[in-house]
């Protein structure tokens, strides 16, 4: 999908060049030590095009997404700042985006966020000044109109490649492509989906998305992830809303020999990526390998997606000479 470059991030350049993109989640540490982030980046470096810095996912507090994104950018790599509307109002969010942009962050994934009752501090106050739709529109205004939501002008607009999440596996199924269309209309340039373990259901979702022409308006990336074993898959199926893991997947994990279950989970993940690559309209894979980040390079290699493309940085135009200079 061609089009005007929004931010010139590595992820955007890979996608616009027509490559099958790969992103992965960074698990932010319960720590103030930057080396913890740098170590995790190093485990996956070279295997992915951009790194998602999660924002208190599951309503559990960790190092901030802005900080993890900035540390990633300092390593010369491409971060994806995640913003959850649960914890901050519009003033704080707009300020964070400007600060992140100043630190070299150009990709932003806009999320409404899990409710505080999902985490370990359920007494926390909810904010939800925005939902993801309002957040997308606000950041698009900042980028395209160079002003705050209030109308006050920005001296320098942030260059942003905007993303949103989609869940093809939550009911009602027919509504999911329509909701994704609304996020794209609000400003999403790319989409990352929830975990995909059900390829037939995902094919139906993508067929409808293609029929609506959504793949021509935004880049759609399938969410995948390796499982440690059948018990882990059962836990996620029961406790993570919107994740559908068929019995056949769990039976396959349970049937793997002792000590080989994680390896089987990795194989399943590779197979799911390869199957998704054959589906019209799928532009990439988003790998969520919680506490299995070391498997990401093997997954990328196994799926035939190694090495990752090396993209030339976008050159900023030289300013026009001022007469008399």
Residue pairs with C-beta under 8 A, 6 or more apart in sequence:
1 15
1 16
1 215
1 216
1 219
1 283
2 16
3 16
5 12
5 13
5 16
5 314
6 12
6 143
6 159
6 160
6 161
6 162
6 189
7 106
7 107
7 159
7 160
7 161
8 106
8 159
8 313
8 314
9 50
9 78
9 106
9 107
9 161
10 49
10 50
10 77
10 78
10 311
11 21
11 23
11 49
11 50
11 78
11 80
11 107
11 161
11 190
12 106
12 107
12 161
12 189
12 190
13 311
13 312
13 314
14 21
14 49
14 284
14 308
14 309
14 311
15 21
15 190
15 219
15 283
15 284
17 309
17 311
19 309
20 277
20 282
20 283
20 284
20 285
20 305
21 49
21 50
21 219
21 221
21 283
21 284
21 285
22 47
22 48
22 49
22 284
22 285
22 286
22 287
22 300
22 305
22 308
23 48
23 49
23 50
23 51
23 52
23 80
23 192
23 221
23 284
23 285
23 286
23 287
24 44
24 47
24 48
24 51
24 52
24 286
24 287
24 288
24 289
24 293
24 296
25 51
25 52
25 54
25 286
25 287
25 288
25 289
25 290
26 37
26 40
26 41
26 51
26 52
26 53
26 54
26 68
26 72
26 293
27 40
27 54
27 62
27 290
27 291
27 293
28 37
28 53
28 54
28 62
28 63
28 64
28 65
28 68
29 36
29 37
29 40
29 62
29 63
30 61
30 62
30 63
31 63
32 63
34 71
36 63
37 63
37 67
37 68
37 71
37 72
38 71
38 75
40 293
41 51
41 71
41 72
41 75
41 77
43 293
43 294
43 296
43 297
44 51
44 293
44 296
44 297
45 75
45 77
46 297
46 307
46 308
47 296
47 297
47 299
47 300
47 301
47 306
47 308
48 287
48 296
48 300
48 308
49 78
49 284
49 308
49 309
50 77
50 78
50 79
50 80
50 107
51 72
51 77
51 78
51 79
51 80
52 79
52 80
52 82
52 109
52 192
52 286
53 65
53 66
53 68
53 69
53 72
53 79
53 80
53 81
53 82
54 62
54 65
54 82
55 64
55 65
55 81
55 82
55 83
55 84
55 87
55 111
55 113
56 62
56 65
56 84
56 86
56 87
56 113
56 119
57 82
57 84
57 114
58 114
58 118
58 119
59 86
59 113
59 114
59 115
59 116
59 117
59 118
59 119
59 120
59 121
59 122
59 124
60 119
60 120
61 119
61 121
65 81
65 82
65 83
66 81
66 96
66 99
66 100
66 103
66 105
68 79
69 79
69 80
69 81
69 100
69 103
69 105
70 79
70 100
70 103
70 104
70 105
72 78
72 79
73 79
73 103
73 104
73 105
74 104
78 106
78 107
79 104
79 105
79 107
80 107
80 108
80 109
80 163
81 97
81 100
81 105
81 107
81 108
81 109
82 108
82 109
82 111
83 93
83 96
83 97
83 108
83 109
83 110
83 111
83 135
84 111
84 112
84 113
84 114
85 93
85 110
85 111
85 112
85 113
85 127
85 128
85 129
85 130
85 131
85 132
85 134
85 135
86 112
86 113
86 114
86 115
86 116
86 126
86 127
86 128
87 113
87 124
87 127
88 96
88 127
88 129
89 127
89 129
89 130
90 129
90 130
90 138
90 149
93 129
93 130
93 135
93 138
94 138
94 142
94 148
94 149
97 108
97 139
97 142
97 158
97 160
98 142
98 154
98 158
100 108
100 158
101 158
101 159
101 160
106 158
106 159
106 160
106 161
107 160
107 161
107 163
108 139
108 160
108 161
108 162
108 163
109 163
109 164
109 165
109 192
110 132
110 135
110 136
110 139
110 162
110 163
110 164
110 188
111 132
111 164
111 165
112 128
112 130
112 131
112 132
113 128
115 126
116 122
116 123
116 124
116 125
116 126
130 138
132 164
132 165
132 183
132 186
133 182
133 183
133 186
134 186
136 162
136 164
136 183
136 186
136 187
136 188
137 186
137 187
138 149
139 158
139 160
139 162
139 187
140 160
140 162
140 186
140 187
141 147
141 148
141 149
142 148
142 149
142 154
142 157
142 158
142 160
143 157
143 158
143 159
143 160
143 162
144 157
145 157
146 153
146 154
146 156
146 157
147 153
147 154
148 154
161 189
161 190
162 187
162 188
162 189
162 190
163 188
163 189
163 190
163 191
163 192
164 180
164 183
164 184
164 186
164 188
164 190
164 191
164 192
165 191
165 192
165 193
165 194
166 176
166 179
166 180
166 183
166 191
166 192
166 193
166 194
166 220
167 176
167 193
167 194
167 242
168 176
168 177
168 193
168 194
168 196
168 201
168 202
168 204
168 205
168 206
169 194
169 195
169 196
169 198
169 201
169 202
169 242
169 243
169 244
170 176
170 194
170 241
170 242
173 201
173 204
173 205
174 208
176 205
177 205
177 208
177 209
177 212
177 214
180 191
180 209
180 214
180 220
181 212
181 214
183 191
184 191
184 214
184 217
184 218
188 218
189 218
189 219
190 218
190 219
190 220
190 221
190 283
191 218
191 219
191 220
191 221
192 221
192 223
192 286
193 202
193 220
193 221
193 222
193 223
193 286
194 223
194 242
194 243
195 223
195 224
195 225
195 236
195 240
195 243
195 245
195 288
196 202
196 222
196 223
196 224
196 272
196 276
197 243
197 244
197 245
197 246
197 249
197 268
197 272
198 244
198 245
198 246
199 272
199 275
199 276
201 244
202 222
202 276
202 279
203 279
206 215
206 220
206 279
206 280
206 281
206 282
207 280
209 215
209 220
209 281
210 280
210 281
214 220
214 281
215 280
215 281
215 282
215 283
219 283
219 284
220 281
220 282
220 283
221 282
221 283
221 284
221 285
221 286
222 272
222 273
222 276
222 279
222 282
222 284
222 285
222 286
223 285
223 286
223 288
224 269
224 272
224 273
224 276
224 285
224 286
224 287
224 288
225 269
225 287
225 288
225 289
225 290
225 292
226 262
226 265
226 266
226 268
226 269
226 289
226 292
226 295
226 299
227 233
227 236
227 249
227 253
227 262
227 265
227 268
227 269
228 261
228 262
228 265
228 291
228 292
229 253
229 254
229 256
229 261
229 262
229 265
230 250
230 251
230 253
230 254
230 261
232 265
233 245
233 249
233 250
233 253
233 265
234 245
234 250
236 243
236 245
237 243
237 244
237 245
237 250
249 268
252 264
252 268
253 261
253 264
253 265
253 268
254 261
256 263
256 264
262 292
262 295
265 292
266 292
266 295
266 298
266 299
266 302
267 302
269 287
269 295
269 299
270 299
270 302
270 303
273 285
273 299
273 303
273 305
274 303
274 304
276 282
276 285
277 285
277 303
285 303
285 305
287 296
287 299
287 300
289 295
289 296
289 299
297 306
300 306
300 308
